[in-house]
Amino acid sequence: MKKILFLSLILAFVACGNSAKDEAKGTEESNKEIKSTGSNSQTGDCDEFLDKYEEWVVELIKVYEQAKKNPLDLENTGRLVEISQEMAKWSEDWANLKDCSENAEFASRIEELQKKAEDAMGTLNGN
């Protein structure tokens, strides 16, 4: 059961799932604004995204550590479900920031954060 949950979470994180049209439209408009404002603000947007993502990864780690300590904690289990749903959104948002994802510095930073998230999720399975 834990392996299925783990694999589902990994797949949700890696896959760029379909979201509501409003979310996609909002992200498209956001990306257009990034492109039109130039590289300095674009770099700031990339940094801002990665800072927020890092905060989310820290929260993810806390939730998974709590799940490992007390798998019967219903409140934390609910948070696990929320986090699994948020994973696809983070992945999709990053994919939509093409200029950020194509930048080696930003790509390296997100890969490091993704590794931390994967390690935290692996702890639930005892890996």
N, CA, C and O atoms as CSV, one atom per row, in Angstrom:
chain,resi,resn,atom,element,x,y,z
A,1,MET,N,N,0.822,-1.185,0.000
A,1,MET,CA,C,0.000,0.000,0.000
A,1,MET,C,C,0.873,1.258,0.000
A,1,MET,O,O,0.613,2.206,-0.741
A,2,LYS,N,N,1.918,1.251,0.848
A,2,LYS,CA,C,2.798,2.406,0.921
A,2,LYS,C,C,3.531,2.610,-0.402
A,2,LYS,O,O,3.737,3.744,-0.835
A,3,LYS,N,N,3.919,1.517,-1.037
A,3,LYS,CA,C,4.624,1.635,-2.317
A,3,LYS,C,C,3.712,2.231,-3.381
A,3,LYS,O,O,4.157,3.022,-4.213
A,4,ILE,N,N,2.443,1.855,-3.357
A,4,ILE,CA,C,1.485,2.409,-4.324
A,4,ILE,C,C,1.324,3.900,-4.089
A,4,ILE,O,O,1.315,4.680,-5.041
A,5,LEU,N,N,1.195,4.308,-2.821
A,5,LEU,CA,C,1.081,5.725,-2.492
A,5,LEU,C,C,2.321,6.471,-2.950
A,5,LEU,O,O,2.227,7.539,-3.556
A,6,PHE,N,N,3.481,5.905,-2.658
A,6,PHE,CA,C,4.743,6.542,-3.039
A,6,PHE,C,C,4.837,6.703,-4.552
A,6,PHE,O,O,5.180,7.778,-5.045
A,7,LEU,N,N,4.536,5.651,-5.279
A,7,LEU,CA,C,4.610,5.713,-6.741
A,7,LEU,C,C,3.588,6.706,-7.298
A,7,LEU,O,O,3.875,7.435,-8.247
A,8,SER,N,N,2.408,6.726,-6.707
A,8,SER,CA,C,1.386,7.677,-7.155
A,8,SER,C,C,1.841,9.106,-6.953
A,8,SER,O,O,1.635,9.962,-7.814
A,9,LEU,N,N,2.457,9.359,-5.816
A,9,LEU,CA,C,2.938,10.707,-5.540
A,9,LEU,C,C,4.061,11.107,-6.485
A,9,LEU,O,O,4.100,12.241,-6.964
A,10,ILE,N,N,4.962,10.192,-6.751
A,10,ILE,CA,C,6.062,10.479,-7.685
A,10,ILE,C,C,5.492,10.769,-9.068
A,10,ILE,O,O,5.886,11.738,-9.717
A,11,LEU,N,N,4.564,9.926,-9.516
A,11,LEU,CA,C,3.970,10.142,-10.835
A,11,LEU,C,C,3.230,11.467,-10.909
A,11,LEU,O,O,3.298,12.168,-11.919
A,12,ALA,N,N,2.529,11.805,-9.848
A,12,ALA,CA,C,1.808,13.080,-9.830
A,12,ALA,C,C,2.777,14.245,-9.897
A,12,ALA,O,O,2.495,15.262,-10.531
A,13,PHE,N,N,3.908,14.098,-9.246
A,13,PHE,CA,C,4.903,15.165,-9.235
A,13,PHE,C,C,5.570,15.316,-10.584
A,13,PHE,O,O,5.780,16.433,-11.057
A,14,VAL,N,N,5.901,14.212,-11.199
A,14,VAL,CA,C,6.613,14.243,-12.474
A,14,VAL,C,C,5.688,14.608,-13.619
A,14,VAL,O,O,6.067,15.360,-14.516
A,15,ALA,N,N,4.507,14.089,-13.590
A,15,ALA,CA,C,3.571,14.335,-14.692
A,15,ALA,C,C,3.027,15.751,-14.629
A,15,ALA,O,O,2.764,16.285,-13.551
A,16,CYS,N,N,2.868,16.329,-15.762
A,16,CYS,CA,C,2.222,17.647,-15.848
A,16,CYS,C,C,0.762,17.392,-16.152
A,16,CYS,O,O,0.343,17.401,-17.310
A,17,GLY,N,N,-0.008,17.165,-15.102
A,17,GLY,CA,C,-1.410,16.819,-15.269
A,17,GLY,C,C,-2.233,17.949,-15.841
A,17,GLY,O,O,-1.807,19.103,-15.865
A,18,ASN,N,N,-3.398,17.605,-16.292
A,18,ASN,CA,C,-4.318,18.603,-16.830
A,18,ASN,C,C,-4.949,19.348,-15.667
A,18,ASN,O,O,-5.363,18.747,-14.675
A,19,SER,N,N,-5.015,20.649,-15.801
A,19,SER,CA,C,-5.668,21.447,-14.775
A,19,SER,C,C,-6.827,22.194,-15.397
A,19,SER,O,O,-7.070,22.112,-16.601
A,20,ALA,N,N,-7.518,22.903,-14.580
A,20,ALA,CA,C,-8.666,23.660,-15.074
A,20,ALA,C,C,-8.199,24.711,-16.069
A,20,ALA,O,O,-7.079,25.214,-15.980
A,21,LYS,N,N,-9.076,25.038,-17.022
A,21,LYS,CA,C,-8.706,26.010,-18.060
A,21,LYS,C,C,-8.340,27.359,-17.456
A,21,LYS,O,O,-7.456,28.045,-17.969
A,22,ASP,N,N,-8.996,27.742,-16.389
A,22,ASP,CA,C,-8.696,29.027,-15.759
A,22,ASP,C,C,-7.268,29.056,-15.232
A,22,ASP,O,O,-6.573,30.063,-15.371
A,23,GLU,N,N,-6.830,27.964,-14.631
A,23,GLU,CA,C,-5.469,27.907,-14.117
A,23,GLU,C,C,-4.474,28.000,-15.257
A,23,GLU,O,O,-3.484,28.724,-15.157
A,24,ALA,N,N,-4.720,27.283,-16.333
A,24,ALA,CA,C,-3.823,27.310,-17.489
A,24,ALA,C,C,-3.791,28.695,-18.102
A,24,ALA,O,O,-2.729,29.190,-18.479
A,25,LYS,N,N,-4.951,29.321,-18.201
A,25,LYS,CA,C,-5.025,30.659,-18.774
A,25,LYS,C,C,-4.262,31.645,-17.895
A,25,LYS,O,O,-3.539,32.505,-18.400
A,26,GLY,N,N,-4.424,31.520,-16.591
A,26,GLY,CA,C,-3.720,32.406,-15.666
A,26,GLY,C,C,-2.217,32.229,-15.757
A,26,GLY,O,O,-1.477,33.212,-15.710
A,27,THR,N,N,-1.755,31.000,-15.885
A,27,THR,CA,C,-0.332,30.735,-16.010
A,27,THR,C,C,0.203,31.285,-17.322
A,27,THR,O,O,1.295,31.852,-17.359
A,28,GLU,N,N,-0.566,31.121,-18.408
A,28,GLU,CA,C,-0.155,31.660,-19.710
A,28,GLU,C,C,-0.003,33.166,-19.633
A,28,GLU,O,O,0.986,33.716,-20.117
A,29,GLU,N,N,-0.965,33.834,-19.034
A,29,GLU,CA,C,-0.908,35.282,-18.909
A,29,GLU,C,C,0.275,35.696,-18.054
A,29,GLU,O,O,0.950,36.681,-18.352
A,30,SER,N,N,0.523,34.950,-16.997
A,30,SER,CA,C,1.662,35.228,-16.130
A,30,SER,C,C,2.968,35.095,-16.899
A,30,SER,O,O,3.862,35.927,-16.749
A,31,ASN,N,N,3.085,34.065,-17.715
A,31,ASN,CA,C,4.294,33.857,-18.502
A,31,ASN,C,C,4.477,34.943,-19.542
A,31,ASN,O,O,5.604,35.356,-19.812
A,32,LYS,N,N,3.376,35.418,-20.135
A,32,LYS,CA,C,3.469,36.516,-21.094
A,32,LYS,C,C,4.008,37.762,-20.412
A,32,LYS,O,O,4.818,38.492,-20.984
A,33,GLU,N,N,3.556,38.001,-19.189
A,33,GLU,CA,C,4.041,39.160,-18.445
A,33,GLU,C,C,5.531,39.022,-18.166
A,33,GLU,O,O,6.273,40.000,-18.264
A,34,ILE,N,N,5.974,37.824,-17.823
A,34,ILE,CA,C,7.382,37.589,-17.557
A,34,ILE,C,C,8.204,37.916,-18.798
A,34,ILE,O,O,9.214,38.614,-18.708
A,35,LYS,N,N,7.776,37.417,-19.954
A,35,LYS,CA,C,8.522,37.631,-21.188
A,35,LYS,C,C,8.551,39.102,-21.574
A,35,LYS,O,O,9.555,39.576,-22.107
A,36,SER,N,N,7.491,39.821,-21.320
A,36,SER,CA,C,7.419,41.208,-21.758
A,36,SER,C,C,8.173,42.161,-20.845
A,36,SER,O,O,8.450,43.291,-21.248
A,37,THR,N,N,8.511,41.753,-19.647
A,37,THR,CA,C,9.145,42.665,-18.714
A,37,THR,C,C,10.659,42.580,-18.727
A,37,THR,O,O,11.311,43.353,-18.025
A,38,GLY,N,N,11.242,41.679,-19.489
A,38,GLY,CA,C,12.689,41.618,-19.608
A,38,GLY,C,C,13.326,40.612,-18.685
A,38,GLY,O,O,12.669,40.042,-17.813
A,39,SER,N,N,14.635,40.395,-18.887
A,39,SER,CA,C,15.333,39.311,-18.205
A,39,SER,C,C,15.550,39.564,-16.720
A,39,SER,O,O,15.559,38.606,-15.947
A,40,ASN,N,N,15.728,40.817,-16.281
A,40,ASN,CA,C,15.948,41.069,-14.860
A,40,ASN,C,C,14.743,40.692,-14.027
A,40,ASN,O,O,14.880,40.026,-13.001
A,41,SER,N,N,13.554,41.114,-14.459
A,41,SER,CA,C,12.371,40.737,-13.699
A,41,SER,C,C,12.066,39.259,-13.888
A,41,SER,O,O,11.503,38.616,-13.002
A,42,GLN,N,N,12.437,38.724,-15.044
A,42,GLN,CA,C,12.240,37.296,-15.286
A,42,GLN,C,C,13.062,36.483,-14.304
A,42,GLN,O,O,12.574,35.506,-13.735
A,43,THR,N,N,14.301,36.881,-14.105
A,43,THR,CA,C,15.155,36.208,-13.133
A,43,THR,C,C,14.526,36.301,-11.754
A,43,THR,O,O,14.541,35.335,-10.991
A,44,GLY,N,N,13.977,37.459,-11.435
A,44,GLY,CA,C,13.296,37.629,-10.155
A,44,GLY,C,C,12.101,36.715,-10.024
A,44,GLY,O,O,11.854,36.157,-8.955
A,45,ASP,N,N,11.345,36.554,-11.121
A,45,ASP,CA,C,10.188,35.650,-11.102
A,45,ASP,C,C,10.635,34.205,-10.898
A,45,ASP,O,O,9.993,33.446,-10.173
A,46,CYS,N,N,11.729,33.833,-11.536
A,46,CYS,CA,C,12.256,32.476,-11.373
A,46,CYS,C,C,12.693,32.259,-9.929
A,46,CYS,O,O,12.385,31.235,-9.320
A,47,ASP,N,N,13.413,33.236,-9.394
A,47,ASP,CA,C,13.851,33.145,-7.993
A,47,ASP,C,C,12.656,33.086,-7.048
A,47,ASP,O,O,12.644,32.310,-6.093
A,48,GLU,N,N,11.659,33.911,-7.324
A,48,GLU,CA,C,10.459,33.926,-6.476
A,48,GLU,C,C,9.755,32.569,-6.512
A,48,GLU,O,O,9.352,32.042,-5.475
A,49,PHE,N,N,9.612,32.008,-7.718
A,49,PHE,CA,C,8.984,30.702,-7.851
A,49,PHE,C,C,9.764,29.656,-7.053
A,49,PHE,O,O,9.181,28.875,-6.302
A,50,LEU,N,N,11.085,29.648,-7.223
A,50,LEU,CA,C,11.904,28.648,-6.545
A,50,LEU,C,C,11.919,28.859,-5.032
A,50,LEU,O,O,11.990,27.887,-4.280
A,51,ASP,N,N,11.855,30.111,-4.573
A,51,ASP,CA,C,11.774,30.365,-3.131
A,51,ASP,C,C,10.475,29.791,-2.559
A,51,ASP,O,O,10.478,29.150,-1.508
A,52,LYS,N,N,9.372,30.031,-3.261
A,52,LYS,CA,C,8.080,29.493,-2.812
A,52,LYS,C,C,8.071,27.973,-2.874
A,52,LYS,O,O,7.532,27.312,-1.986
A,53,TYR,N,N,8.667,27.423,-3.921
A,53,TYR,CA,C,8.744,25.967,-4.059
A,53,TYR,C,C,9.578,25.375,-2.925
A,53,TYR,O,O,9.238,24.325,-2.380
A,54,GLU,N,N,10.659,26.047,-2.578
A,54,GLU,CA,C,11.499,25.566,-1.483
A,54,GLU,C,C,10.722,25.549,-0.166
A,54,GLU,O,O,10.836,24.601,0.611
A,55,GLU,N,N,9.934,26.592,0.083
A,55,GLU,CA,C,9.091,26.624,1.284
A,55,GLU,C,C,8.126,25.439,1.276
A,55,GLU,O,O,7.892,24.811,2.309
A,56,TRP,N,N,7.570,25.142,0.104
A,56,TRP,CA,C,6.641,24.029,-0.020
A,56,TRP,C,C,7.351,22.694,0.238
A,56,TRP,O,O,6.790,21.805,0.878
A,57,VAL,N,N,8.590,22.559,-0.263
A,57,VAL,CA,C,9.355,21.326,-0.047
A,57,VAL,C,C,9.632,21.131,1.442
A,57,VAL,O,O,9.554,20.012,1.948
A,58,VAL,N,N,9.954,22.215,2.141
A,58,VAL,CA,C,10.184,22.135,3.586
A,58,VAL,C,C,8.917,21.630,4.276
A,58,VAL,O,O,8.987,20.784,5.167
A,59,GLU,N,N,7.763,22.148,3.863
A,59,GLU,CA,C,6.484,21.690,4.419
A,59,GLU,C,C,6.251,20.209,4.084
A,59,GLU,O,O,5.817,19.437,4.939
A,60,LEU,N,N,6.540,19.826,2.854
A,60,LEU,CA,C,6.384,18.430,2.427
A,60,LEU,C,C,7.227,17.514,3.311
A,60,LEU,O,O,6.756,16.468,3.757
A,61,ILE,N,N,8.463,17.907,3.560
A,61,ILE,CA,C,9.360,17.102,4.397
A,61,ILE,C,C,8.773,16.930,5.792
A,61,ILE,O,O,8.794,15.830,6.342
A,62,LYS,N,N,8.249,18.012,6.368
A,62,LYS,CA,C,7.640,17.941,7.707
A,62,LYS,C,C,6.455,16.976,7.717
A,62,LYS,O,O,6.301,16.178,8.642
A,63,VAL,N,N,5.624,17.057,6.685
A,63,VAL,CA,C,4.435,16.210,6.614
A,63,VAL,C,C,4.839,14.736,6.492
A,63,VAL,O,O,4.255,13.879,7.155
A,64,TYR,N,N,5.815,14.443,5.666
A,64,TYR,CA,C,6.252,13.061,5.505
A,64,TYR,C,C,6.941,12.531,6.752
A,64,TYR,O,O,6.775,11.363,7.103
A,65,GLU,N,N,7.716,13.380,7.426
A,65,GLU,CA,C,8.343,12.957,8.681
A,65,GLU,C,C,7.276,12.632,9.721
A,65,GLU,O,O,7.388,11.647,10.451
A,66,GLN,N,N,6.233,13.474,9.782
A,66,GLN,CA,C,5.129,13.225,10.725
A,66,GLN,C,C,4.394,11.937,10.349
A,66,GLN,O,O,4.003,11.171,11.229
A,67,ALA,N,N,4.206,11.697,9.065
A,67,ALA,CA,C,3.524,10.471,8.623
A,67,ALA,C,C,4.318,9.237,9.003
A,67,ALA,O,O,3.745,8.203,9.345
A,68,LYS,N,N,5.624,9.345,8.942
A,68,LYS,CA,C,6.459,8.206,9.324
A,68,LYS,C,C,6.371,7.962,10.834
A,68,LYS,O,O,6.321,6.816,11.281
A,69,LYS,N,N,6.354,9.047,11.616
A,69,LYS,CA,C,6.275,8.926,13.072
A,69,LYS,C,C,4.918,8.405,13.520
A,69,LYS,O,O,4.829,7.559,14.410
A,70,ASN,N,N,3.850,8.921,12.889
A,70,ASN,CA,C,2.507,8.560,13.299
A,70,ASN,C,C,1.600,8.416,12.070
A,70,ASN,O,O,0.911,9.361,11.687
A,71,PRO,N,N,1.606,7.225,11.458
A,71,PRO,CA,C,0.817,7.029,10.241
A,71,PRO,C,C,-0.695,7.100,10.466
A,71,PRO,O,O,-1.458,7.164,9.502
A,72,LEU,N,N,-1.134,7.090,11.718
A,72,LEU,CA,C,-2.565,7.145,12.010
A,72,LEU,C,C,-3.061,8.567,12.265
A,72,LEU,O,O,-4.240,8.760,12.563
A,73,ASP,N,N,-2.196,9.551,12.154
A,73,ASP,CA,C,-2.571,10.954,12.342
A,73,ASP,C,C,-3.441,11.388,11.166
A,73,ASP,O,O,-2.934,11.629,10.070
A,74,LEU,N,N,-4.757,11.487,11.394
A,74,LEU,CA,C,-5.700,11.786,10.322
A,74,LEU,C,C,-5.505,13.186,9.739
A,74,LEU,O,O,-5.655,13.388,8.534
A,75,GLU,N,N,-5.178,14.130,10.581
A,75,GLU,CA,C,-4.949,15.491,10.084
A,75,GLU,C,C,-3.754,15.514,9.130
A,75,GLU,O,O,-3.800,16.136,8.068
A,76,ASN,N,N,-2.703,14.835,9.524
A,76,ASN,CA,C,-1.510,14.788,8.679
A,76,ASN,C,C,-1.770,13.982,7.403
A,76,ASN,O,O,-1.240,14.308,6.341
A,77,THR,N,N,-2.577,12.942,7.510
A,77,THR,CA,C,-2.938,12.162,6.326
A,77,THR,C,C,-3.692,13.038,5.332
A,77,THR,O,O,-3.481,12.938,4.123
A,78,GLY,N,N,-4.560,13.886,5.838
A,78,GLY,CA,C,-5.265,14.833,4.969
A,78,GLY,C,C,-4.302,15.788,4.294
A,78,GLY,O,O,-4.477,16.143,3.129
A,79,ARG,N,N,-3.279,16.202,5.034
A,79,ARG,CA,C,-2.259,17.091,4.465
A,79,ARG,C,C,-1.455,16.363,3.386
A,79,ARG,O,O,-1.053,16.970,2.393
A,80,LEU,N,N,-1.220,15.057,3.583
A,80,LEU,CA,C,-0.532,14.253,2.554
A,80,LEU,C,C,-1.320,14.259,1.249
A,80,LEU,O,O,-0.745,14.365,0.165
A,81,VAL,N,N,-2.615,14.146,1.363
A,81,VAL,CA,C,-3.472,14.171,0.167
A,81,VAL,C,C,-3.369,15.528,-0.517
A,81,VAL,O,O,-3.244,15.605,-1.740
A,82,GLU,N,N,-3.422,16.596,0.270
A,82,GLU,CA,C,-3.304,17.940,-0.301
A,82,GLU,C,C,-1.967,18.115,-1.018
A,82,GLU,O,O,-1.909,18.657,-2.122
A,83,ILE,N,N,-0.913,17.657,-0.387
A,83,ILE,CA,C,0.423,17.798,-0.975
A,83,ILE,C,C,0.529,17.016,-2.275
A,83,ILE,O,O,1.142,17.489,-3.233
A,84,SER,N,N,-0.055,15.836,-2.320
A,84,SER,CA,C,0.009,15.052,-3.555
A,84,SER,C,C,-0.719,15.773,-4.687
A,84,SER,O,O,-0.306,15.685,-5.844
A,85,GLN,N,N,-1.788,16.477,-4.366
A,85,GLN,CA,C,-2.511,17.251,-5.374
A,85,GLN,C,C,-1.704,18.483,-5.796
A,85,GLN,O,O,-1.735,18.879,-6.961
A,86,GLU,N,N,-0.994,19.076,-4.862
A,86,GLU,CA,C,-0.188,20.259,-5.151
A,86,GLU,C,C,1.024,19.930,-6.018
A,86,GLU,O,O,1.505,20.790,-6.755
A,87,MET,N,N,1.517,18.712,-5.941
A,87,MET,CA,C,2.709,18.327,-6.707
A,87,MET,C,C,2.531,18.559,-8.201
A,87,MET,O,O,3.414,19.107,-8.861
A,88,ALA,N,N,1.411,18.149,-8.718
A,88,ALA,CA,C,1.162,18.297,-10.151
A,88,ALA,C,C,1.123,19.774,-10.530
A,88,ALA,O,O,1.606,20.154,-11.596
A,89,LYS,N,N,0.557,20.598,-9.674
A,89,LYS,CA,C,0.475,22.041,-9.949
A,89,LYS,C,C,1.867,22.666,-9.986
A,89,LYS,O,O,2.169,23.461,-10.877
A,90,TRP,N,N,2.713,22.310,-9.025
A,90,TRP,CA,C,4.078,22.829,-9.022
A,90,TRP,C,C,4.814,22.420,-10.294
A,90,TRP,O,O,5.505,23.227,-10.916
A,91,SER,N,N,4.656,21.170,-10.664
A,91,SER,CA,C,5.323,20.664,-11.861
A,91,SER,C,C,4.841,21.396,-13.106
A,91,SER,O,O,5.637,21.778,-13.964
A,92,GLU,N,N,3.553,21.582,-13.194
A,92,GLU,CA,C,2.971,22.271,-14.352
A,92,GLU,C,C,3.427,23.728,-14.404
A,92,GLU,O,O,3.776,24.235,-15.469
A,93,ASP,N,N,3.423,24.392,-13.260
A,93,ASP,CA,C,3.858,25.790,-13.217
A,93,ASP,C,C,5.317,25.920,-13.652
A,93,ASP,O,O,5.673,26.851,-14.375
A,94,TRP,N,N,6.157,24.987,-13.210
A,94,TRP,CA,C,7.575,25.024,-13.593
A,94,TRP,C,C,7.721,24.796,-15.100
A,94,TRP,O,O,8.514,25.470,-15.757
A,95,ALA,N,N,6.969,23.862,-15.635
A,95,ALA,CA,C,7.039,23.590,-17.071
A,95,ALA,C,C,6.608,24.804,-17.884
A,95,ALA,O,O,7.110,25.022,-18.987
A,96,ASN,N,N,5.690,25.590,-17.351
A,96,ASN,CA,C,5.223,26.786,-18.042
A,96,ASN,C,C,6.214,27.949,-17.968
A,96,ASN,O,O,6.114,28.905,-18.737
A,97,LEU,N,N,7.155,27.866,-17.055
A,97,LEU,CA,C,8.204,28.882,-16.957
A,97,LEU,C,C,9.405,28.417,-17.778
A,97,LEU,O,O,10.478,28.161,-17.231
A,98,LYS,N,N,9.222,28.312,-19.068
A,98,LYS,CA,C,10.229,27.727,-19.951
A,98,LYS,C,C,11.589,28.414,-19.848
A,98,LYS,O,O,12.622,27.745,-19.830
A,99,ASP,N,N,11.593,29.734,-19.781
A,99,ASP,CA,C,12.870,30.435,-19.689
A,99,ASP,C,C,13.598,30.089,-18.394
A,99,ASP,O,O,14.827,30.037,-18.366
A,100,CYS,N,N,12.856,29.857,-17.344
A,100,CYS,CA,C,13.467,29.463,-16.072
A,100,CYS,C,C,13.981,28.030,-16.152
A,100,CYS,O,O,15.107,27.741,-15.746
A,101,SER,N,N,13.147,27.137,-16.678
A,101,SER,CA,C,13.519,25.724,-16.715
A,101,SER,C,C,14.660,25.446,-17.687
A,101,SER,O,O,15.346,24.430,-17.573
A,102,GLU,N,N,14.861,26.349,-18.641
A,102,GLU,CA,C,15.965,26.172,-19.592
A,102,GLU,C,C,17.262,26.805,-19.099
A,102,GLU,O,O,18.302,26.657,-19.741
A,103,ASN,N,N,17.218,27.500,-17.981
A,103,ASN,CA,C,18.392,28.131,-17.389
A,103,ASN,C,C,19.070,27.102,-16.474
A,103,ASN,O,O,18.432,26.547,-15.579
A,104,ALA,N,N,20.357,26.855,-16.703
A,104,ALA,CA,C,21.080,25.813,-15.963
A,104,ALA,C,C,21.073,26.054,-14.453
A,104,ALA,O,O,20.936,25.107,-13.679
A,105,GLU,N,N,21.216,27.298,-14.032
A,105,GLU,CA,C,21.244,27.612,-12.605
A,105,GLU,C,C,19.909,27.287,-11.939
A,105,GLU,O,O,19.866,26.669,-10.875
A,106,PHE,N,N,18.824,27.714,-12.581
A,106,PHE,CA,C,17.501,27.446,-12.021
A,106,PHE,C,C,17.156,25.961,-12.100
A,106,PHE,O,O,16.564,25.406,-11.174
A,107,ALA,N,N,17.528,25.323,-13.202
A,107,ALA,CA,C,17.256,23.888,-13.360
A,107,ALA,C,C,17.992,23.097,-12.282
A,107,ALA,O,O,17.443,22.150,-11.719
A,108,SER,N,N,19.214,23.481,-12.001
A,108,SER,CA,C,19.994,22.803,-10.967
A,108,SER,C,C,19.347,22.978,-9.592
A,108,SER,O,O,19.282,22.040,-8.798
A,109,ARG,N,N,18.875,24.184,-9.331
A,109,ARG,CA,C,18.239,24.454,-8.029
A,109,ARG,C,C,16.966,23.641,-7.855
A,109,ARG,O,O,16.726,23.084,-6.783
A,110,ILE,N,N,16.148,23.569,-8.902
A,110,ILE,CA,C,14.909,22.810,-8.748
A,110,ILE,C,C,15.197,21.314,-8.648
A,110,ILE,O,O,14.501,20.599,-7.928
A,111,GLU,N,N,16.210,20.838,-9.356
A,111,GLU,CA,C,16.569,19.420,-9.254
A,111,GLU,C,C,17.000,19.071,-7.832
A,111,GLU,O,O,16.669,18.003,-7.316
A,112,GLU,N,N,17.742,19.981,-7.206
A,112,GLU,CA,C,18.167,19.775,-5.818
A,112,GLU,C,C,16.955,19.707,-4.881
A,112,GLU,O,O,16.891,18.858,-3.992
A,113,LEU,N,N,16.001,20.612,-5.095
A,113,LEU,CA,C,14.798,20.622,-4.268
A,113,LEU,C,C,13.947,19.381,-4.523
A,113,LEU,O,O,13.381,18.817,-3.586
A,114,GLN,N,N,13.851,18.955,-5.770
A,114,GLN,CA,C,13.092,17.752,-6.098
A,114,GLN,C,C,13.723,16.527,-5.447
A,114,GLN,O,O,13.014,15.623,-5.004
A,115,LYS,N,N,15.042,16.493,-5.387
A,115,LYS,CA,C,15.742,15.376,-4.749
A,115,LYS,C,C,15.383,15.322,-3.263
A,115,LYS,O,O,15.139,14.247,-2.715
A,116,LYS,N,N,15.354,16.487,-2.619
A,116,LYS,CA,C,14.971,16.540,-1.199
A,116,LYS,C,C,13.547,16.020,-1.015
A,116,LYS,O,O,13.270,15.269,-0.080
A,117,ALA,N,N,12.650,16.423,-1.911
A,117,ALA,CA,C,11.256,15.976,-1.819
A,117,ALA,C,C,11.162,14.469,-2.025
A,117,ALA,O,O,10.460,13.781,-1.284
A,118,GLU,N,N,11.858,13.965,-3.014
A,118,GLU,CA,C,11.850,12.520,-3.286
A,118,GLU,C,C,12.416,11.734,-2.116
A,118,GLU,O,O,11.893,10.678,-1.759
A,119,ASP,N,N,13.497,12.253,-1.512
A,119,ASP,CA,C,14.089,11.593,-0.348
A,119,ASP,C,C,13.093,11.540,0.806
A,119,ASP,O,O,12.982,10.524,1.492
A,120,ALA,N,N,12.374,12.634,1.015
A,120,ALA,CA,C,11.378,12.667,2.091
A,120,ALA,C,C,10.263,11.664,1.824
A,120,ALA,O,O,9.823,10.964,2.736
A,121,MET,N,N,9.806,11.593,0.575
A,121,MET,CA,C,8.750,10.641,0.247
A,121,MET,C,C,9.244,9.213,0.377
A,121,MET,O,O,8.479,8.319,0.740
A,122,GLY,N,N,10.503,8.996,0.087
A,122,GLY,CA,C,11.092,7.660,0.215
A,122,GLY,C,C,11.177,7.184,1.649
A,122,GLY,O,O,11.125,5.982,1.909
A,123,THR,N,N,11.307,8.116,2.588
A,123,THR,CA,C,11.390,7.732,3.992
A,123,THR,C,C,10.113,7.069,4.479
A,123,THR,O,O,10.144,6.253,5.400
A,124,LEU,N,N,8.996,7.416,3.865
A,124,LEU,CA,C,7.722,6.809,4.262
A,124,LEU,C,C,7.707,5.324,3.937
A,124,LEU,O,O,7.034,4.541,4.608
A,125,ASN,N,N,8.448,4.941,2.911
A,125,ASN,CA,C,8.536,3.533,2.527
A,125,ASN,C,C,9.714,2.830,3.173
A,125,ASN,O,O,9.950,1.647,2.930
A,126,GLY,N,N,10.453,3.559,3.994
A,126,GLY,CA,C,11.599,2.956,4.662
A,126,GLY,C,C,12.832,2.917,3.798
A,126,GLY,O,O,13.784,2.212,4.133
A,127,ASN,N,N,12.857,3.647,2.695
A,127,ASN,CA,C,14.046,3.698,1.805
A,127,ASN,C,C,15.070,4.659,2.321
A,127,ASN,O,O,16.123,4.828,1.706
